Amino acid sequence: MPLIDTDIAIVGAGIAGIATAYYLADKHGRRDLVLLDAGQPMGLTTAQSGENYRDWWPHPTMVAFTGHSIGRMEQIACDTDNAIHLTRRGYLLATRRGTTQALVEQLLAGYGSDAGERVRLHDADRGDYEAPSSVPWERAPGGIDVIANRALIARHFPGLDPDVSTLLHLRRAGDLSAQQLGQYMLDRIKALGGRLRRVCLRAIENDGAFELVLSEGEGNGGESGRIRCRTLVNAAGPFLNRVAGMLDVALPVENLLQQKIAFEDRAGVVQRQTPFTVDLDSQCLDWNSEERDLLAGSEQTSWLTRALPGGIHCRPEGGQQGTWVKLGWAYNQTASAPHREPPLDAYFPDVVLRGAAALRPGLRAYYGRLPRPFAHYSGYYTMTRDNWPLVGPLGVKGSFVVGALSGFGTMAACAAGELCADWVADAPLPDYAQDLSLARYRNKTLMAELAAMASRGVL
């Protein structure tokens, strides 16, 4: 492979790298660019995306950031006759707590000064609650419905644990196809002259311009070519630190392996209109006494008998006519080194099924008998301690980073890619730009504020 000279090289062709290239080419006219990836575009973390989005976060900065991203996705949906399959059934956050004052206060804190206008309380069945439906996303309501009436919950969401006393229905939320979103952007990049190369990055040399040492594929150790560029974007997903290390930069990110399963809901436990639903409450899994004793007797499995954090989530998979459901639970808090083929925990399908059955007791019908075939897959939450992304200058002149998108890469990709493109193009930046860059770690006031927050928005 000969030496290639280009203006911009973007390392990583996941949804964040693709979005950055898209906005550089489409918005800023920077079309002499190359996307580099060792695998297929969107073939690693993006391929394992939950494909959900929401505009609620426990801090106004992230609300503004993801709200802007959702607006960009809405525009693409309009421009493409909704080729990205955007829906708006919302998010349901469920709790059995007797009081929801702390939850409502988090909503108010996240949405800022206009929060009171967004939140609607339903503590009686007065007929003013609009249930989720498959109407076009443009006609779905915004804001948040706080449903604090068990009869109302049972009527609209049958099958939930009857002890659930409150639901928070986030309305500017739903799901979309990450692959279709990325493919739309990728087609546009190629049409504007951008290039995609499937290569492995082995080293970066810097003599005022960057020279990327490459090999042709995963597993090849020898050099097979070089790319020289004036601007370098690190969009390497779980490999952010590996690429940054080639420039002698250490990033404050870590990788947490998280898993999901999907299977055919032959018993019809989860109604197809049901939004993405999250159980906020911690729980102990309902093992029988023999199972519990067996698990408790091993150091490797005893943790399965103790209380696990909230955050189990469940949603219909495959659209209105589909029959599958997807379950996930981001309970792992132990960082690990990334791999292109992330490992799987053989215990996870049983663990996540039992956890989800606490929210939807009908799922107990699948204990020990998950329909075959079922999908079990894993990916990495690449994240900072505060669970905010890193977008902006990388610390070496001409280099930038877009990443640490944790479990929100699909919903944040448009805003993250556009923000990185704005940094590269030296264009005007949104108000949240500094707070989402490495510069935030020099802002002692912001760091203290984030450290004191009760929630990081991890779902």
C-alpha positions as CSV (number, residue, x, y, z in Angstrom):
1,M,0.0,0.0,0.0
2,P,1.6,3.3,-1.0
3,L,1.8,6.4,1.2
4,I,-1.5,8.2,1.2
5,D,-1.7,11.9,1.9
6,T,-4.9,13.3,3.3
7,D,-6.1,16.3,5.3
8,I,-7.9,14.4,8.0
9,A,-7.6,10.8,9.3
10,I,-10.3,9.4,11.6
11,V,-9.3,6.3,13.5
12,G,-12.5,4.3,14.2
13,A,-15.5,3.7,11.9
14,G,-18.1,3.2,14.6
15,I,-21.1,5.5,14.8
16,A,-19.0,8.3,16.4
17,G,-16.3,8.3,13.9
18,I,-18.7,8.1,11.0
19,A,-20.8,11.0,12.4
20,T,-17.6,13.1,12.8
21,A,-16.7,12.4,9.2
22,Y,-20.3,13.2,8.1
23,Y,-20.4,16.6,9.7
24,L,-16.8,17.5,8.6
25,A,-17.8,16.7,4.9
26,D,-21.4,17.8,4.9
27,K,-21.4,20.8,7.2
28,H,-17.8,22.1,6.9
29,G,-16.8,21.0,3.4
30,R,-13.8,19.1,4.7
31,R,-13.9,16.2,2.3
32,D,-10.3,15.1,2.0
33,L,-10.7,12.6,4.8
34,V,-10.1,8.9,5.5
35,L,-12.0,6.7,7.9
36,L,-9.8,3.8,9.3
37,D,-11.0,0.7,11.0
38,A,-9.6,-2.8,11.5
39,G,-13.1,-4.3,11.0
40,Q,-16.3,-3.5,9.2
41,P,-17.9,-0.1,9.8
42,M,-20.1,-0.2,12.9
43,G,-19.0,-3.8,13.5
44,L,-17.9,-3.6,17.1
45,T,-19.5,-1.5,19.8
46,T,-22.1,0.1,17.5
47,A,-23.2,-3.4,16.5
48,Q,-24.1,-4.1,20.1
49,S,-26.0,-0.9,20.7
50,G,-29.4,-0.9,22.5
51,E,-30.5,1.6,19.8
52,N,-32.4,3.7,22.3
53,Y,-32.5,7.4,22.9
54,R,-33.7,9.8,25.6
55,D,-33.4,13.5,26.3
56,W,-33.4,13.1,30.1
57,W,-30.1,13.2,32.1
58,P,-29.5,14.4,35.7
59,H,-27.6,17.5,34.5
60,P,-28.6,20.3,32.1
61,T,-25.3,20.0,30.1
62,M,-26.2,16.4,29.1
63,V,-29.8,17.3,28.5
64,A,-28.7,20.0,26.0
65,F,-26.2,17.7,24.4
66,T,-28.5,14.8,23.8
67,G,-31.4,17.0,23.1
68,H,-29.4,18.5,20.2
69,S,-28.5,15.0,19.0
70,I,-32.1,14.0,19.0
71,G,-33.0,17.0,16.9
72,R,-30.3,16.0,14.4
73,M,-31.7,12.5,14.2
74,E,-35.2,13.9,13.8
75,Q,-34.0,16.0,10.8
76,I,-32.4,12.9,9.2
77,A,-35.6,11.0,9.8
78,C,-37.5,13.8,8.0
79,D,-35.0,13.9,5.1
80,T,-35.0,10.2,4.5
81,D,-38.7,9.3,4.9
82,N,-37.6,7.8,8.3
83,A,-35.1,5.4,6.9
84,I,-33.6,5.2,10.4
85,H,-36.8,3.8,11.8
86,L,-37.2,6.4,14.5
87,T,-40.0,5.7,17.0
88,R,-41.2,7.6,20.0
89,R,-42.9,5.3,22.6
90,G,-40.7,6.8,25.3
91,Y,-38.8,5.4,28.2
92,L,-40.5,4.0,31.3
93,L,-38.6,4.2,34.6
94,A,-40.2,2.0,37.2
95,T,-39.9,2.0,41.0
96,R,-41.7,0.6,44.0
97,R,-40.6,3.4,46.4
98,G,-43.2,4.9,48.5
99,T,-42.0,8.4,47.6
100,T,-40.6,9.7,44.4
101,Q,-39.6,13.1,45.6
102,A,-35.9,12.4,44.9
103,L,-36.6,11.1,41.4
104,V,-38.7,14.2,40.6
105,E,-36.0,16.4,42.0
106,Q,-33.5,14.8,39.6
107,L,-35.9,15.5,36.7
108,L,-36.1,19.1,37.8
109,A,-32.3,19.4,38.1
110,G,-31.7,17.9,34.7
111,Y,-34.2,20.0,32.8
112,G,-33.3,23.2,34.5
113,S,-35.5,26.3,34.5
114,D,-38.3,25.0,32.4
115,A,-38.6,21.7,34.1
116,G,-41.9,22.5,35.8
117,E,-43.5,22.9,32.4
118,R,-42.3,19.5,31.2
119,V,-43.5,17.4,34.2
120,R,-47.1,16.2,34.4
121,L,-48.3,14.3,37.5
122,H,-51.0,11.6,37.2
123,D,-51.9,10.5,40.7
124,A,-55.5,9.6,39.7
125,D,-57.1,8.0,36.7
126,R,-58.6,11.2,35.2
127,G,-58.2,10.2,31.5
128,D,-55.5,12.8,30.8
129,Y,-52.6,10.4,30.4
130,E,-51.7,9.7,26.8
131,A,-50.6,6.1,26.5
132,P,-47.6,5.1,24.2
133,S,-48.6,4.1,20.7
134,S,-47.0,3.6,17.2
135,V,-48.2,6.9,15.9
136,P,-45.6,8.8,13.8
137,W,-42.9,10.2,16.2
138,E,-43.8,13.7,15.2
139,R,-47.2,13.3,16.9
140,A,-46.0,11.9,20.2
141,P,-46.0,14.2,23.2
142,G,-42.9,15.6,24.9
143,G,-42.1,16.2,28.5
144,I,-42.5,13.6,31.2
145,D,-45.5,11.9,32.7
146,V,-45.2,10.9,36.4
147,I,-47.7,8.1,36.9
148,A,-48.3,7.6,40.6
149,N,-51.5,5.6,40.5
150,R,-51.4,1.8,40.6
151,A,-54.8,1.3,38.8
152,L,-53.6,3.6,36.0
153,I,-50.3,1.6,35.8
154,A,-52.1,-1.7,35.7
155,R,-54.5,-0.5,33.0
156,H,-51.9,0.8,30.6
157,F,-49.0,-1.5,31.4
158,P,-50.3,-4.9,32.3
159,G,-47.8,-7.4,33.3
160,L,-45.6,-5.2,35.4
161,D,-44.9,-6.2,38.9
162,P,-48.0,-5.1,40.9
163,D,-45.8,-3.6,43.6
164,V,-44.6,-0.9,41.1
165,S,-46.1,2.3,42.5
166,T,-44.6,4.9,40.2
167,L,-43.6,5.2,36.6
168,L,-41.7,8.0,35.0
169,H,-42.7,8.1,31.3
170,L,-40.0,10.1,29.4
171,R,-41.7,11.1,26.2
172,R,-39.0,12.4,23.9
173,A,-37.4,9.0,23.9
174,G,-37.7,5.8,21.9
175,D,-35.6,3.7,19.6
176,L,-34.0,3.8,16.1
177,S,-31.7,1.8,13.8
178,A,-28.1,2.6,14.5
179,Q,-27.0,0.7,11.5
180,Q,-29.4,2.6,9.2
181,L,-28.3,6.0,10.7
182,G,-24.6,5.1,10.2
183,Q,-25.2,3.8,6.7
184,Y,-27.0,7.0,5.7
185,M,-24.1,9.0,6.9
186,L,-21.5,6.7,5.4
187,D,-23.2,6.9,2.0
188,R,-23.1,10.7,2.2
189,I,-19.5,10.7,3.2
190,K,-18.5,8.6,0.2
191,A,-20.6,10.7,-2.2
192,L,-18.7,13.8,-1.0
193,G,-15.3,12.2,-1.6
194,G,-14.5,10.7,1.8
195,R,-12.8,7.3,1.9
196,L,-13.0,4.2,4.1
197,R,-10.0,1.9,4.5
198,R,-10.0,-1.4,6.5
199,V,-6.6,-1.4,8.1
200,C,-5.0,-1.8,11.5
201,L,-3.2,1.2,13.1
202,R,0.2,0.1,14.5
203,A,1.9,3.3,15.4
204,I,1.7,7.1,15.0
205,E,4.7,9.3,14.2
206,N,4.5,13.0,14.6
207,D,6.9,15.5,13.0
208,G,4.5,18.4,12.7
209,A,2.1,16.2,10.6
210,F,1.0,12.8,11.6
211,E,2.2,9.6,9.9
212,L,0.1,6.5,10.6
213,V,1.8,3.2,10.3
214,L,-0.7,0.6,9.1
215,S,-1.1,-3.1,8.4
216,E,-3.8,-4.6,6.2
217,G,-5.8,-6.5,8.7
218,E,-6.3,-7.7,12.2
219,G,-3.5,-10.1,13.2
220,N,-0.9,-8.9,10.6
221,G,2.2,-7.7,12.4
222,G,4.1,-6.3,9.5
223,E,3.8,-2.7,8.1
224,S,1.9,-2.5,4.8
225,G,1.5,1.2,4.3
226,R,1.3,4.7,5.8
227,I,-1.1,7.6,5.8
228,R,0.1,11.1,6.3
229,C,-2.4,13.6,7.6
230,R,-2.5,17.1,9.1
231,T,-5.4,16.4,11.5
232,L,-6.0,13.2,13.4
233,V,-9.3,12.2,15.1
234,N,-9.3,9.5,17.7
235,A,-12.7,7.8,17.5
236,A,-11.5,4.4,18.4
237,G,-14.3,3.5,20.9
238,P,-13.0,1.0,23.4
239,F,-9.5,1.5,22.0
240,L,-9.4,5.2,22.7
241,N,-6.5,4.8,25.2
242,R,-4.5,2.6,22.9
243,V,-4.6,5.2,20.1
244,A,-4.1,8.1,22.5
245,G,-1.1,6.3,24.0
246,M,0.6,6.3,20.5
247,L,0.7,10.1,21.1
248,D,1.9,9.7,24.7
249,V,-1.5,10.9,26.0
250,A,-3.4,9.1,28.7
251,L,-7.2,9.5,28.8
252,P,-9.4,9.3,31.9
253,V,-11.5,6.5,30.4
254,E,-12.1,2.8,31.2
255,N,-14.0,0.0,29.6
256,L,-16.8,-1.9,31.4
257,L,-18.0,-5.1,29.6
258,Q,-21.8,-5.2,29.5
259,Q,-24.1,-7.8,28.0
260,K,-27.6,-8.3,26.6
261,I,-29.8,-11.2,25.5
262,A,-32.7,-11.3,23.0
263,F,-35.1,-14.1,22.4
264,E,-38.5,-14.8,20.9
265,D,-41.3,-14.0,23.4
266,R,-43.5,-16.9,22.5
267,A,-45.7,-16.5,25.6
268,G,-46.4,-12.8,24.7
269,V,-45.2,-11.5,28.0
270,V,-44.1,-8.1,26.8
271,Q,-46.7,-6.1,24.9
272,R,-45.4,-4.7,21.6
273,Q,-46.5,-1.1,22.4
274,T,-44.4,-1.2,25.6
275,P,-41.6,1.4,25.8
276,F,-38.1,0.6,26.8
277,T,-38.6,-0.1,30.5
278,V,-36.0,0.3,33.3
279,D,-36.4,-1.1,36.8
280,L,-34.7,1.5,39.0
281,D,-34.8,-0.6,42.2
282,S,-32.1,-2.9,43.5
283,Q,-33.0,-6.5,44.0
284,C,-31.9,-10.0,45.1
285,L,-32.5,-12.6,42.5
286,D,-35.1,-15.2,43.3
287,W,-33.1,-18.4,43.4
288,N,-34.6,-21.4,45.1
289,S,-32.8,-22.6,48.3
290,E,-30.8,-25.3,46.5
291,E,-29.6,-22.8,43.8
292,R,-28.8,-20.2,46.4
293,D,-26.7,-22.6,48.5
294,L,-24.8,-23.8,45.4
295,L,-24.0,-20.2,44.3
296,A,-23.1,-19.0,47.8
297,G,-20.6,-21.8,48.1
298,S,-18.3,-20.5,45.4
299,E,-16.2,-17.3,45.4
300,Q,-16.9,-16.9,41.7
301,T,-20.7,-17.0,42.1
302,S,-21.5,-15.9,45.7
303,W,-22.1,-12.3,44.4
304,L,-25.2,-13.6,42.6
305,T,-26.8,-14.2,46.0
306,R,-26.3,-10.6,47.2
307,A,-28.2,-7.4,46.3
308,L,-27.7,-6.2,42.7
309,P,-28.1,-2.6,41.6
310,G,-31.1,-1.3,39.7
311,G,-31.0,-0.7,36.0
312,I,-32.4,-4.0,34.5
313,H,-34.1,-3.1,31.2
314,C,-36.4,-4.7,28.8
315,R,-38.0,-3.8,25.5
316,P,-39.8,-5.3,22.5
317,E,-37.4,-6.1,19.7
318,G,-38.1,-6.1,16.0
319,G,-40.9,-3.5,15.6
320,Q,-44.6,-3.7,15.9
321,Q,-44.9,-6.9,14.0
322,G,-41.9,-8.6,15.8
323,T,-42.0,-11.3,18.4
324,W,-38.6,-10.9,20.2
325,V,-37.7,-9.1,23.4
326,K,-34.3,-7.7,24.5
327,L,-33.0,-7.7,28.1
328,G,-30.0,-5.9,29.5
329,W,-28.4,-5.0,32.8
330,A,-25.3,-2.9,33.1
331,Y,-24.4,-4.1,36.6
332,N,-20.7,-4.8,35.9
333,Q,-18.5,-2.2,37.4
334,T,-15.1,-3.8,36.9
335,A,-13.0,-2.3,34.2
336,S,-11.2,-4.6,31.7
337,A,-9.0,-4.4,28.7
338,P,-10.9,-4.3,25.4
339,H,-11.0,-7.1,22.8
340,R,-12.3,-7.0,19.3
341,E,-14.3,-10.1,20.2
342,P,-15.6,-9.3,23.7
343,P,-16.1,-12.3,26.0
344,L,-19.4,-13.6,27.2
345,D,-20.4,-14.7,30.8
346,A,-22.2,-18.0,30.7
347,Y,-24.2,-17.0,33.8
348,F,-25.6,-13.8,32.3
349,P,-28.7,-15.1,30.4
350,D,-30.1,-16.7,33.6
351,V,-29.1,-13.6,35.7
352,V,-30.7,-11.1,33.4
353,L,-33.8,-13.2,32.9
354,R,-34.4,-13.5,36.7
355,G,-33.7,-9.8,37.2
356,A,-36.2,-8.9,34.5
357,A,-38.8,-11.2,36.0
358,A,-38.8,-9.0,39.1
359,L,-40.2,-6.3,36.8
360,R,-42.3,-8.6,34.6
361,P,-43.2,-11.7,36.6
362,G,-44.5,-13.4,33.4
363,L,-40.9,-13.9,32.3
364,R,-40.6,-16.6,34.9
365,A,-42.2,-18.9,32.3
366,Y,-38.8,-18.9,30.6
367,Y,-36.7,-20.0,33.6
368,G,-34.6,-22.9,32.5
369,R,-36.3,-22.9,29.1
370,L,-35.2,-19.9,27.0
371,P,-36.5,-20.3,23.4
372,R,-33.9,-21.4,21.0
373,P,-32.1,-19.9,19.3
374,F,-31.5,-16.8,21.4
375,A,-28.9,-14.1,21.1
376,H,-26.3,-13.4,23.8
377,Y,-23.9,-10.7,23.0
378,S,-21.6,-8.2,24.7
379,G,-19.9,-4.8,24.2
380,Y,-18.1,-2.2,26.1
381,Y,-19.3,0.9,27.9
382,T,-16.2,3.1,27.3
383,M,-16.7,5.8,29.9
384,T,-15.3,8.5,32.1
385,R,-15.9,8.4,35.8
386,D,-18.6,11.1,35.4
387,N,-20.2,9.3,32.4
388,W,-19.8,12.4,30.2
389,P,-18.3,12.0,26.8
390,L,-14.9,13.3,25.7
391,V,-15.1,15.5,22.6
392,G,-12.5,18.1,21.6
393,P,-8.7,18.6,21.5
394,L,-6.6,15.6,22.5
395,G,-3.7,17.5,23.8
396,V,-1.3,17.2,20.9
397,K,-1.6,19.9,18.2
398,G,-3.8,18.8,15.4
399,S,-5.3,15.9,17.3
400,F,-8.8,15.5,18.6
401,V,-10.9,12.9,20.4
402,V,-14.6,11.8,20.2
403,G,-15.5,9.0,22.5
404,A,-16.3,7.8,26.0
405,L,-20.0,7.5,24.9
406,S,-20.6,4.7,27.4
407,G,-24.1,3.2,26.7
408,F,-25.4,6.2,24.9
409,G,-23.4,6.2,21.6
410,T,-26.3,5.8,19.3
411,M,-28.4,8.6,20.8
412,A,-25.4,11.0,21.2
413,A,-23.5,10.2,17.9
414,C,-25.0,13.1,15.9
415,A,-24.2,15.8,18.6
416,A,-20.8,14.2,19.4
417,G,-19.8,14.0,15.7
418,E,-20.9,17.5,15.0
419,L,-19.2,18.9,18.0
420,C,-15.9,17.2,17.1
421,A,-16.2,18.4,13.5
422,D,-16.8,22.0,14.9
423,W,-13.6,21.7,16.9
424,V,-11.6,20.4,13.9
425,A,-13.0,23.2,11.6
426,D,-12.4,25.9,14.3
427,A,-16.1,26.8,14.0
428,P,-18.3,28.4,16.7
429,L,-18.9,25.9,19.5
430,P,-22.1,25.3,21.5
431,D,-22.2,26.3,25.2
432,Y,-21.5,22.8,26.4
433,A,-18.4,22.3,24.4
434,Q,-15.8,23.0,27.1
435,D,-17.7,20.9,29.7
436,L,-17.6,17.9,27.4
437,S,-13.9,18.3,26.5
438,L,-10.8,17.4,28.6
439,A,-10.9,21.0,29.8
440,R,-13.6,20.1,32.3
441,Y,-11.0,18.4,34.5
442,R,-9.5,21.8,35.1
443,N,-12.9,23.2,36.2
444,K,-12.9,22.5,40.0
445,T,-16.4,23.8,40.5
446,L,-17.8,21.5,37.8
447,M,-15.9,18.5,39.1
448,A,-17.2,19.0,42.6
449,E,-20.7,19.3,41.3
450,L,-20.4,16.1,39.3
451,A,-18.9,14.2,42.2
452,A,-21.8,15.2,44.4
453,M,-24.5,14.0,42.0
454,A,-26.6,11.1,43.2
455,S,-26.9,9.7,39.6
456,R,-24.6,9.6,36.6
457,G,-27.4,8.7,34.2
458,V,-26.2,5.1,33.6
459,L,-29.1,2.9,32.4
